[in-house]
Amino acid sequence: MIELLKIHDVTLEFEQVVLLQNVRLSLTEGDVVGIVGKNGAGKSTLLHLLNGDMEPSTGTMQWQRHITPLYIQQEQETYDETSYANAELLAKWHVPDNDYSTLSGGEKLKLRLVAGFSKAKDLLLLDEPTNHLDDASIQLLIEQMKAYKGTIVVASHDRAFLDKVATKIWAIENKEIRAYHGNYTYYKKVRADERKAQQHAYEQQQKKIERIEGQLTNLTSWSNKAHAQSTKQEGFKEYHRVKAKRTDSQIKSKRKRLEQELKTAKVEQVAKPYEVQFEIHATAKRGKRFLEATGIEKRIGNKLLFKAQHFTIMHGEKVALIGPNGAGKTTFLQMVMGKEAYDGKLWLSPTASIGYLSQNVFDLPLMQTPAQIFHRATFEDRSVVQHLMKQLGFTAVHWENPIDTMSMGERVKLKLMQFILQNKDVLLLDEPTNHLDMESREQLEATLQQFTGTILAVSHDQYFLQQITDEQLIIEDGRLKKHVVQQEIQQDNSAVLLALETERQAVLGKLSLAQLGSEQYMKLDQRFNELTKEINVLKTK
């Protein structure tokens, strides 16, 4: 295999914060490297380094030959390279020949992907390429990646996707990057074993330190006693003085040996698992209906987007809005918010308090800081906001940094903060898991499961929708209709397999952080084995 790049002791500082430290990596021709890590860990930063947009603070990026990388960003407000897009591929990916600004989030990403694959030569850098994409488009992306002859580095939180495409994993943890051969599942298993071995070695080291410290304490006690005796007992002073001196020498020798052992073979304690915690409280709802649609019809120019005869969403219902890229899901949410014109009647409860979480990560005041956005007059209110930031994984440094310097995942978390602090009884969620790390996704799922208000959610994450919704609004062939999720949906093997595999990966992640032999570990291990059996049974059908 031909080596393309050697990274030697690279450290990167940004806004006086160290993002990456002492990185040593190599990139081989033909690799498909998956970059994983929590929000703000430095995944996009690493892609910018590879693209040449940033220079390391220290260390070197040593390319073995001239490389022309191409970076496809996870979000882009404007795009003027449509001429690079292959017309045949655009048709295959179902991207309409419309102005970029009028396309849906999924269509915008597909256009950038098509143009990127058409233009890319040696090295393709992909940043969260499955965000916004429906299942058919993700499959097309996988096929395109497998057909690509160059090298690919992809940052993603999509575990199932990484399992299908990655040949190596670069995991960013605590400013360091660890390299693993294999896909995401293999990396998680190896990393779990490493953590267990590290924890065991740390515990053994602590026991050894405790034993030697106990010996030192005893020797110190004997020394003190000998020194005391040397001043009291006439005729034995010299004996006790020599004994005390010899004991002092033993103490110094043992302490020096202990310090040397710790210096040469010090084992750090396993870092505490990264956690995200938050709650969303609903205000008291009134009445039975939240929304009623009668004869609605939405067109863009002369093209019918969708129409619906009649449906109702009741207060407290949790509804998934489903359809392919460009079907009009975001448009319908905009109609509910009164931001899109339409024909027909869309009645909303006048008592409903609606919170809308858009998928747009550019609609925040990017030049402002969280301190400015979430300014509160009283100390008590400021404490609530700062505590919520901490629960969402932010540090004190983020409080005074402009939003423009933050990762896309961190921006989504700030939007979640605004959302949480509103205490609405109706939540409109447009691709809420896009850009979020796994810990944040899992907490969002758990929070929405407990939410007592109404939810209307758009997402291509089938597992997420299965966890939080029990009814569906489906846009299909220009029709918008509602129905309760029936058993036949659960009998779709491919969907069930995806959900089970996603849950198994989540359990494996938690298992890697649980202490071996603990009650939590035993429960997680049992659930992992149960899921494995269910998956194996389904695969034989």
ChimeraX attribute file (.defattr): number of C-alpha atoms within 10 A of each C-alpha:
attribute: neighborCount
match mode: 1-to-1
recipient: residues
	/A:1	7
	/A:2	9
	/A:3	14
	/A:4	20
	/A:5	18
	/A:6	16
	/A:7	17
	/A:8	16
	/A:9	16
	/A:10	18
	/A:11	20
	/A:12	23
	/A:13	14
	/A:14	13
	/A:15	10
	/A:16	8
	/A:17	9
	/A:18	13
	/A:19	20
	/A:20	25
	/A:21	19
	/A:22	16
	/A:23	18
	/A:24	18
	/A:25	16
	/A:26	14
	/A:27	19
	/A:28	15
	/A:29	16
	/A:30	18
	/A:31	19
	/A:32	25
	/A:33	26
	/A:34	29
	/A:35	29
	/A:36	24
	/A:37	19
	/A:38	22
	/A:39	25
	/A:40	18
	/A:41	19
	/A:42	24
	/A:43	25
	/A:44	23
	/A:45	18
	/A:46	21
	/A:47	23
	/A:48	16
	/A:49	14
	/A:50	22
	/A:51	18
	/A:52	13
	/A:53	10
	/A:54	14
	/A:55	17
	/A:56	18
	/A:57	14
	/A:58	14
	/A:59	17
	/A:60	16
	/A:61	20
	/A:62	12
	/A:63	15
	/A:64	11
	/A:65	9
	/A:66	8
	/A:67	13
	/A:68	12
	/A:69	17
	/A:70	19
	/A:71	20
	/A:72	22
	/A:73	17
	/A:74	20
	/A:75	19
	/A:76	14
	/A:77	10
	/A:78	9
	/A:79	12
	/A:80	8
	/A:81	12
	/A:82	16
	/A:83	9
	/A:84	16
	/A:85	18
	/A:86	17
	/A:87	15
	/A:88	10
	/A:89	17
	/A:90	18
	/A:91	11
	/A:92	12
	/A:93	19
	/A:94	16
	/A:95	21
	/A:96	15
	/A:97	12
	/A:98	8
	/A:99	10
	/A:100	17
	/A:101	11
	/A:102	11
	/A:103	17
	/A:104	19
	/A:105	21
	/A:106	19
	/A:107	22
	/A:108	25
	/A:109	23
	/A:110	26
	/A:111	25
	/A:112	24
	/A:113	23
	/A:114	23
	/A:115	21
	/A:116	22
	/A:117	20
	/A:118	14
	/A:119	15
	/A:120	20
	/A:121	16
	/A:122	18
	/A:123	23
	/A:124	25
	/A:125	25
	/A:126	23
	/A:127	21
	/A:128	22
	/A:129	25
	/A:130	25
	/A:131	23
	/A:132	29
	/A:133	22
	/A:134	19
	/A:135	15
	/A:136	11
	/A:137	20
	/A:138	17
	/A:139	14
	/A:140	14
	/A:141	22
	/A:142	16
	/A:143	12
	/A:144	14
	/A:145	17
	/A:146	14
	/A:147	9
	/A:148	17
	/A:149	14
	/A:150	16
	/A:151	21
	/A:152	26
	/A:153	24
	/A:154	26
	/A:155	24
	/A:156	24
	/A:157	26
	/A:158	21
	/A:159	18
	/A:160	15
	/A:161	19
	/A:162	25
	/A:163	16
	/A:164	12
	/A:165	22
	/A:166	20
	/A:167	18
	/A:168	22
	/A:169	27
	/A:170	23
	/A:171	23
	/A:172	21
	/A:173	15
	/A:174	13
	/A:175	16
	/A:176	17
	/A:177	21
	/A:178	14
	/A:179	17
	/A:180	19
	/A:181	14
	/A:182	18
	/A:183	22
	/A:184	28
	/A:185	18
	/A:186	15
	/A:187	19
	/A:188	19
	/A:189	14
	/A:190	15
	/A:191	18
	/A:192	19
	/A:193	13
	/A:194	14
	/A:195	18
	/A:196	18
	/A:197	13
	/A:198	16
	/A:199	19
	/A:200	17
	/A:201	16
	/A:202	17
	/A:203	15
	/A:204	13
	/A:205	19
	/A:206	14
	/A:207	12
	/A:208	13
	/A:209	16
	/A:210	12
	/A:211	12
	/A:212	16
	/A:213	15
	/A:214	12
	/A:215	14
	/A:216	19
	/A:217	13
	/A:218	13
	/A:219	19
	/A:220	17
	/A:221	13
	/A:222	16
	/A:223	23
	/A:224	15
	/A:225	14
	/A:226	20
	/A:227	18
	/A:228	15
	/A:229	18
	/A:230	20
	/A:231	13
	/A:232	11
	/A:233	12
	/A:234	9
	/A:235	9
	/A:236	12
	/A:237	17
	/A:238	14
	/A:239	14
	/A:240	21
	/A:241	18
	/A:242	14
	/A:243	18
	/A:244	23
	/A:245	15
	/A:246	12
	/A:247	20
	/A:248	17
	/A:249	14
	/A:250	16
	/A:251	19
	/A:252	12
	/A:253	12
	/A:254	16
	/A:255	15
	/A:256	12
	/A:257	13
	/A:258	15
	/A:259	13
	/A:260	12
	/A:261	13
	/A:262	13
	/A:263	10
	/A:264	8
	/A:265	9
	/A:266	13
	/A:267	17
	/A:268	12
	/A:269	15
	/A:270	15
	/A:271	11
	/A:272	7
	/A:273	11
	/A:274	10
	/A:275	13
	/A:276	20
	/A:277	17
	/A:278	18
	/A:279	16
	/A:280	22
	/A:281	17
	/A:282	18
	/A:283	15
	/A:284	13
	/A:285	19
	/A:286	13
	/A:287	11
	/A:288	11
	/A:289	17
	/A:290	22
	/A:291	17
	/A:292	15
	/A:293	17
	/A:294	16
	/A:295	13
	/A:296	16
	/A:297	20
	/A:298	21
	/A:299	14
	/A:300	11
	/A:301	7
	/A:302	6
	/A:303	9
	/A:304	13
	/A:305	22
	/A:306	21
	/A:307	21
	/A:308	18
	/A:309	13
	/A:310	15
	/A:311	17
	/A:312	15
	/A:313	21
	/A:314	16
	/A:315	21
	/A:316	17
	/A:317	18
	/A:318	25
	/A:319	25
	/A:320	26
	/A:321	27
	/A:322	22
	/A:323	19
	/A:324	20
	/A:325	25
	/A:326	19
	/A:327	20
	/A:328	23
	/A:329	25
	/A:330	22
	/A:331	17
	/A:332	19
	/A:333	22
	/A:334	16
	/A:335	15
	/A:336	18
	/A:337	14
	/A:338	11
	/A:339	11
	/A:340	12
	/A:341	13
	/A:342	16
	/A:343	12
	/A:344	15
	/A:345	13
	/A:346	18
	/A:347	14
	/A:348	15
	/A:349	15
	/A:350	10
	/A:351	12
	/A:352	21
	/A:353	18
	/A:354	17
	/A:355	19
	/A:356	18
	/A:357	19
	/A:358	18
	/A:359	20
	/A:360	16
	/A:361	19
	/A:362	14
	/A:363	10
	/A:364	15
	/A:365	13
	/A:366	15
	/A:367	11
	/A:368	14
	/A:369	18
	/A:370	19
	/A:371	16
	/A:372	13
	/A:373	14
	/A:374	17
	/A:375	12
	/A:376	14
	/A:377	8
	/A:378	8
	/A:379	8
	/A:380	9
	/A:381	13
	/A:382	15
	/A:383	12
	/A:384	12
	/A:385	19
	/A:386	18
	/A:387	13
	/A:388	19
	/A:389	22
	/A:390	16
	/A:391	14
	/A:392	21
	/A:393	19
	/A:394	19
	/A:395	11
	/A:396	10
	/A:397	10
	/A:398	18
	/A:399	17
	/A:400	12
	/A:401	16
	/A:402	17
	/A:403	22
	/A:404	15
	/A:405	15
	/A:406	16
	/A:407	19
	/A:408	22
	/A:409	19
	/A:410	23
	/A:411	24
	/A:412	24
	/A:413	22
	/A:414	22
	/A:415	20
	/A:416	18
	/A:417	18
	/A:418	16
	/A:419	16
	/A:420	17
	/A:421	15
	/A:422	16
	/A:423	18
	/A:424	21
	/A:425	24
	/A:426	25
	/A:427	23
	/A:428	22
	/A:429	21
	/A:430	21
	/A:431	20
	/A:432	22
	/A:433	26
	/A:434	22
	/A:435	30
	/A:436	22
	/A:437	20
	/A:438	20
	/A:439	20
	/A:440	23
	/A:441	18
	/A:442	18
	/A:443	17
	/A:444	22
	/A:445	18
	/A:446	17
	/A:447	16
	/A:448	20
	/A:449	13
	/A:450	12
	/A:451	20
	/A:452	19
	/A:453	22
	/A:454	24
	/A:455	24
	/A:456	21
	/A:457	27
	/A:458	25
	/A:459	23
	/A:460	23
	/A:461	20
	/A:462	17
	/A:463	18
	/A:464	21
	/A:465	22
	/A:466	17
	/A:467	14
	/A:468	21
	/A:469	20
	/A:470	15
	/A:471	20
	/A:472	19
	/A:473	22
	/A:474	19
	/A:475	21
	/A:476	15
	/A:477	13
	/A:478	17
	/A:479	15
	/A:480	25
	/A:481	18
	/A:482	18
	/A:483	12
	/A:484	11
	/A:485	16
	/A:486	10
	/A:487	8
	/A:488	7
	/A:489	10
	/A:490	12
	/A:491	10
	/A:492	10
	/A:493	14
	/A:494	12
	/A:495	15
	/A:496	19
	/A:497	17
	/A:498	16
	/A:499	19
	/A:500	17
	/A:501	19
	/A:502	18
	/A:503	17
	/A:504	21
	/A:505	18
	/A:506	16
	/A:507	17
	/A:508	20
	/A:509	19
	/A:510	17
	/A:511	21
	/A:512	21
	/A:513	18
	/A:514	20
	/A:515	15
	/A:516	14
	/A:517	9
	/A:518	10
	/A:519	11
	/A:520	14
	/A:521	17
	/A:522	15
	/A:523	12
	/A:524	20
	/A:525	18
	/A:526	12
	/A:527	16
	/A:528	18
	/A:529	12
	/A:530	12
	/A:531	19
	/A:532	14
	/A:533	12
	/A:534	14
	/A:535	19
	/A:536	11
	/A:537	10
	/A:538	12
	/A:539	11
	/A:540	6
	/A:541	6
